[in-house]
Amino acid sequence: MSSMELFEAMHSQRAIRRYKPDLIHPKLIHQILDAAIRAPSGSNLQPWNFLVISDIPTKRKIGELYNKAWEFTFGDAKQPNDRLKSSVRISAQYLAEHMGEAPILILACIQTNGSPGNTLRGSSIYPAVQNLMLAARGLGIGSVITTLHTRYEQEIKDLLGIPSEVETAALIPLGYPTSDEHFGMNNRTPVELVTFKERWGNPWQEE
């Protein structure tokens, strides 16, 4: 299967939360992971590990924990200051209820020295996660970055035998999109509204 041009992948990558049950060939999983490890990391330490999960009972248990985390965080749709738009809520709730049914779950992990997590640590794992998701997009495989599972991280680490000095930075489901999901132009605030030139507040203008 051929991949697409880089900028096309970037501009058409979307959060895909509904997946066909079709299996993903191990060679494609390897290709996706090989793209992930090409990412930069602080001091080129490459402190990542990726746990690929296809075992049905294990996925089901992770899905149960993820759904519990969803219910705790977003379960009451009437809560004040709800951060989710209605369309996103419907899609995200579906994923929460069906996370364990995704053909593949990947836990992106980062080795630590036992200290609490921080933004600098994330800078050495999230570029790899983005590479992973872009590679999946290039192969027509849907994905979405999630972190709600970290509410039950210890339970997940116990389930999977993950060492104490390793943190799980993201849980990424992979699967071919269903007919009611699609890749396409994503909705983003224009560059001009989020970028300044030389000093904060000085608008960016394309020259």
Contacts in CASP RR format, 6 or more apart in sequence:
PFRMAT RR
TARGET T0000
AUTHOR 0000-0000-0000
METHOD contacts of the structure
MODEL  1
MSSMELFEAMHSQRAIRRYKPDLIHPKLIHQILDAAIRAPSGSNLQPWNF
LVISDIPTKRKIGELYNKAWEFTFGDAKQPNDRLKSSVRISAQYLAEHMG
EAPILILACIQTNGSPGNTLRGSSIYPAVQNLMLAARGLGIGSVITTLHT
RYEQEIKDLLGIPSEVETAALIPLGYPTSDEHFGMNNRTPVELVTFKERW
GNPWQEE
1 28 0 8 1.000
1 139 0 8 1.000
1 140 0 8 1.000
3 9 0 8 1.000
3 135 0 8 1.000
3 138 0 8 1.000
3 139 0 8 1.000
4 137 0 8 1.000
4 138 0 8 1.000
6 134 0 8 1.000
9 134 0 8 1.000
9 137 0 8 1.000
9 138 0 8 1.000
10 134 0 8 1.000
11 184 0 8 1.000
11 185 0 8 1.000
11 186 0 8 1.000
12 137 0 8 1.000
12 183 0 8 1.000
12 184 0 8 1.000
12 185 0 8 1.000
12 186 0 8 1.000
13 133 0 8 1.000
13 134 0 8 1.000
13 137 0 8 1.000
13 183 0 8 1.000
13 186 0 8 1.000
14 182 0 8 1.000
14 183 0 8 1.000
14 184 0 8 1.000
14 186 0 8 1.000
15 91 0 8 1.000
15 144 0 8 1.000
15 145 0 8 1.000
16 142 0 8 1.000
16 143 0 8 1.000
16 144 0 8 1.000
16 175 0 8 1.000
16 177 0 8 1.000
16 181 0 8 1.000
16 183 0 8 1.000
17 91 0 8 1.000
17 92 0 8 1.000
17 94 0 8 1.000
17 95 0 8 1.000
17 144 0 8 1.000
17 173 0 8 1.000
17 181 0 8 1.000
18 91 0 8 1.000
18 94 0 8 1.000
18 95 0 8 1.000
18 98 0 8 1.000
18 177 0 8 1.000
18 178 0 8 1.000
18 180 0 8 1.000
18 181 0 8 1.000
19 101 0 8 1.000
19 102 0 8 1.000
19 103 0 8 1.000
19 142 0 8 1.000
19 173 0 8 1.000
19 174 0 8 1.000
19 175 0 8 1.000
19 176 0 8 1.000
19 177 0 8 1.000
19 178 0 8 1.000
20 103 0 8 1.000
20 175 0 8 1.000
20 176 0 8 1.000
20 177 0 8 1.000
20 178 0 8 1.000
21 101 0 8 1.000
21 103 0 8 1.000
22 103 0 8 1.000
22 175 0 8 1.000
22 176 0 8 1.000
23 103 0 8 1.000
24 103 0 8 1.000
24 104 0 8 1.000
24 141 0 8 1.000
24 174 0 8 1.000
24 175 0 8 1.000
24 176 0 8 1.000
28 139 0 8 1.000
28 141 0 8 1.000
29 52 0 8 1.000
29 104 0 8 1.000
29 174 0 8 1.000
31 135 0 8 1.000
31 139 0 8 1.000
32 132 0 8 1.000
32 135 0 8 1.000
32 136 0 8 1.000
32 139 0 8 1.000
32 141 0 8 1.000
32 174 0 8 1.000
33 50 0 8 1.000
33 52 0 8 1.000
33 132 0 8 1.000
35 131 0 8 1.000
35 132 0 8 1.000
35 134 0 8 1.000
35 135 0 8 1.000
36 48 0 8 1.000
36 50 0 8 1.000
36 108 0 8 1.000
36 128 0 8 1.000
36 129 0 8 1.000
36 131 0 8 1.000
36 132 0 8 1.000
36 135 0 8 1.000
37 46 0 8 1.000
37 48 0 8 1.000
37 128 0 8 1.000
37 131 0 8 1.000
38 131 0 8 1.000
39 127 0 8 1.000
39 128 0 8 1.000
39 130 0 8 1.000
39 131 0 8 1.000
40 127 0 8 1.000
41 47 0 8 1.000
41 48 0 8 1.000
41 123 0 8 1.000
41 124 0 8 1.000
41 125 0 8 1.000
41 127 0 8 1.000
41 128 0 8 1.000
42 123 0 8 1.000
42 124 0 8 1.000
45 124 0 8 1.000
47 110 0 8 1.000
47 111 0 8 1.000
47 112 0 8 1.000
47 124 0 8 1.000
47 125 0 8 1.000
48 108 0 8 1.000
48 109 0 8 1.000
48 110 0 8 1.000
48 111 0 8 1.000
48 124 0 8 1.000
48 125 0 8 1.000
48 128 0 8 1.000
49 109 0 8 1.000
49 110 0 8 1.000
49 111 0 8 1.000
49 166 0 8 1.000
50 106 0 8 1.000
50 107 0 8 1.000
50 108 0 8 1.000
50 109 0 8 1.000
50 132 0 8 1.000
51 106 0 8 1.000
51 107 0 8 1.000
51 109 0 8 1.000
51 160 0 8 1.000
51 162 0 8 1.000
52 104 0 8 1.000
52 105 0 8 1.000
52 106 0 8 1.000
53 59 0 8 1.000
53 62 0 8 1.000
53 104 0 8 1.000
53 105 0 8 1.000
53 106 0 8 1.000
53 107 0 8 1.000
53 160 0 8 1.000
54 103 0 8 1.000
54 104 0 8 1.000
54 105 0 8 1.000
58 159 0 8 1.000
58 160 0 8 1.000
59 99 0 8 1.000
59 100 0 8 1.000
59 101 0 8 1.000
59 102 0 8 1.000
59 105 0 8 1.000
60 100 0 8 1.000
61 159 0 8 1.000
62 99 0 8 1.000
62 100 0 8 1.000
62 105 0 8 1.000
62 149 0 8 1.000
62 156 0 8 1.000
62 159 0 8 1.000
62 171 0 8 1.000
63 99 0 8 1.000
63 100 0 8 1.000
65 149 0 8 1.000
65 152 0 8 1.000
65 155 0 8 1.000
65 156 0 8 1.000
66 96 0 8 1.000
66 99 0 8 1.000
66 100 0 8 1.000
66 146 0 8 1.000
66 148 0 8 1.000
66 149 0 8 1.000
66 152 0 8 1.000
66 171 0 8 1.000
67 96 0 8 1.000
67 97 0 8 1.000
67 99 0 8 1.000
68 151 0 8 1.000
68 152 0 8 1.000
69 96 0 8 1.000
69 148 0 8 1.000
69 149 0 8 1.000
69 150 0 8 1.000
69 151 0 8 1.000
69 152 0 8 1.000
70 92 0 8 1.000
70 93 0 8 1.000
70 96 0 8 1.000
70 148 0 8 1.000
71 96 0 8 1.000
72 151 0 8 1.000
73 148 0 8 1.000
73 151 0 8 1.000
74 82 0 8 1.000
74 84 0 8 1.000
74 89 0 8 1.000
74 92 0 8 1.000
74 93 0 8 1.000
75 93 0 8 1.000
77 89 0 8 1.000
82 89 0 8 1.000
84 92 0 8 1.000
95 144 0 8 1.000
95 146 0 8 1.000
95 173 0 8 1.000
96 148 0 8 1.000
99 105 0 8 1.000
99 146 0 8 1.000
99 171 0 8 1.000
99 173 0 8 1.000
100 173 0 8 1.000
102 173 0 8 1.000
102 174 0 8 1.000
102 175 0 8 1.000
103 174 0 8 1.000
103 175 0 8 1.000
103 176 0 8 1.000
104 173 0 8 1.000
104 174 0 8 1.000
104 175 0 8 1.000
105 171 0 8 1.000
105 172 0 8 1.000
105 173 0 8 1.000
105 174 0 8 1.000
106 132 0 8 1.000
106 171 0 8 1.000
106 172 0 8 1.000
106 173 0 8 1.000
106 174 0 8 1.000
107 156 0 8 1.000
107 160 0 8 1.000
107 162 0 8 1.000
107 168 0 8 1.000
107 170 0 8 1.000
107 171 0 8 1.000
107 172 0 8 1.000
108 125 0 8 1.000
108 128 0 8 1.000
108 129 0 8 1.000
108 132 0 8 1.000
108 168 0 8 1.000
108 169 0 8 1.000
108 170 0 8 1.000
108 171 0 8 1.000
108 172 0 8 1.000
109 125 0 8 1.000
109 162 0 8 1.000
109 166 0 8 1.000
109 167 0 8 1.000
109 168 0 8 1.000
109 169 0 8 1.000
110 121 0 8 1.000
110 122 0 8 1.000
110 124 0 8 1.000
110 125 0 8 1.000
110 166 0 8 1.000
110 167 0 8 1.000
110 169 0 8 1.000
111 165 0 8 1.000
111 166 0 8 1.000
112 121 0 8 1.000
112 165 0 8 1.000
112 166 0 8 1.000
112 167 0 8 1.000
113 165 0 8 1.000
114 164 0 8 1.000
114 165 0 8 1.000
117 167 0 8 1.000
121 167 0 8 1.000
122 169 0 8 1.000
125 169 0 8 1.000
125 170 0 8 1.000
126 169 0 8 1.000
126 170 0 8 1.000
129 145 0 8 1.000
129 169 0 8 1.000
129 170 0 8 1.000
129 172 0 8 1.000
132 143 0 8 1.000
132 172 0 8 1.000
133 143 0 8 1.000
133 144 0 8 1.000
133 145 0 8 1.000
133 172 0 8 1.000
136 142 0 8 1.000
136 143 0 8 1.000
136 174 0 8 1.000
137 143 0 8 1.000
137 183 0 8 1.000
140 176 0 8 1.000
140 177 0 8 1.000
140 183 0 8 1.000
141 174 0 8 1.000
141 175 0 8 1.000
141 176 0 8 1.000
142 174 0 8 1.000
142 175 0 8 1.000
142 176 0 8 1.000
142 177 0 8 1.000
142 181 0 8 1.000
142 183 0 8 1.000
143 172 0 8 1.000
143 173 0 8 1.000
143 174 0 8 1.000
143 175 0 8 1.000
144 172 0 8 1.000
144 173 0 8 1.000
145 170 0 8 1.000
145 172 0 8 1.000
146 170 0 8 1.000
146 171 0 8 1.000
146 172 0 8 1.000
146 173 0 8 1.000
147 169 0 8 1.000
147 170 0 8 1.000
147 171 0 8 1.000
148 171 0 8 1.000
149 156 0 8 1.000
149 168 0 8 1.000
149 171 0 8 1.000
150 168 0 8 1.000
153 167 0 8 1.000
153 168 0 8 1.000
156 162 0 8 1.000
156 168 0 8 1.000
157 163 0 8 1.000
157 164 0 8 1.000
157 166 0 8 1.000
157 168 0 8 1.000
162 168 0 8 1.000
177 183 0 8 1.000
191 204 0 8 1.000
192 203 0 8 1.000
192 204 0 8 1.000
192 205 0 8 1.000
192 206 0 8 1.000
195 204 0 8 1.000
196 202 0 8 1.000
196 203 0 8 1.000
196 204 0 8 1.000
197 203 0 8 1.000
197 204 0 8 1.000
197 205 0 8 1.000
END
